[in-house]
Amino acid sequence: MVLSQVIGNDSVKELLCHSISSNRINHAYIIEGGKGTGRMTVAKAFAGAVLGTENCETHPDFTVVTNQLYDPTKKQENVLVDTIRGMKKDVYIRPYMAERKVYVIPNADTMQAPAQNSLLKVFEEPPEYCTIILLAENANAFLPTILSRAVVLRLKGLETEQVADYLAENKGIDKTKAVQLAIMSGGAIGKALGLIEDEEKTELREEVFLHIKKIKDGNNQDMYNFVRFLKKNRADSGFIFEVLLSWSRDVMKTKIVGANAEIINIDKEKDIKELCGRITRENAVNITEITAKYQNITEQNANYPIAMLCMATEYREEIHG
């Protein structure tokens, strides 16, 4: 894929294309974006342009840096310092075919300080022919010294219509279904593709919104039913929290910005507006903070049933007072 074929994020594409046309290719880039937003797609398209090929994956001067690349026994998800050290040995070998070498490091924001400090030595004195692309969900995880020596590019989620059109045209998905998947993905094509054959996730999302509606309209029993639902589906808590976070942010945006707010869950706009009609701005902000707080708590292996009860109780307090 070439850069012109990448969907959306025009400003990022324009910057990368200009760096190539002006022959001002930086030695380090950070591509930040959520899961499924196309970080690797953009990185490979840019690498292909730098190396002069439409298929960079088979080019000898292109490398995707993983722990297993340098040590097959390393199964850790976070990028290890030994991995960076292994890459550095290769960095100082001149290109085999092209004028430059390109290294892409997925999940680069998982590097701990020792790995980042090891990488920093390359950033401080980079070979003239080397470009390193760090892929990250959160660029703030990098040391300031890393950030200051790299061009930071932030990918945004696409419009619902863009994702839906892609799914309909390239995957033959019914337009109604494509729109639903686009909404669930939050504008991330990669995430939408993963949801195509996952009917359970679609049904689970609907259940989440049904319980939220019942908490808004119902009584304490509906709150306890929500807690039972969360406990029953603990294995899918990651996905459920994605849904809850997108909902809570939509509520906050709608309450603060008003009717013109750009929300993710457009198929739930009516319910979101009804909720915003009965709560204050402070309530809306608090709901978002509550969701983020309990997502973090569950990721830290806290007592899950108790945490879910507390979260549901706090939701009800913000909605009903």
Buried (B, 14 or more C-beta within 10 A) or exposed (E): BEBEEBBBBEEBBEBBBEBBEEEEBBBBBBBBBBEBBBBBBBBBBBBBBBBBBEEBEEBEBBBBBBBEBBEEEBEEEEBBBBBBBBBBEBBEEEBEEBBBBBBBBBBBBBBEEEBBBBBBEBBEEBBEBBBBBBBBBEBEBBBEEBBEBBBBBBBBBBBBEBBBBBBBEEEEBEEEBBBBBBBBBBBBBBBBBBBBEEEEBBEBBBBBBBBBBBBBEBEEEBBEBBBBBBEEBEEBBEBBBBBBBBBBBBBBBBBEEEEEBEBBBEBBBEBBBEBBEEBEEEBBBBBBBBBBBBBEBBEEEEEBEEBBBBBBBBBBEBBBE
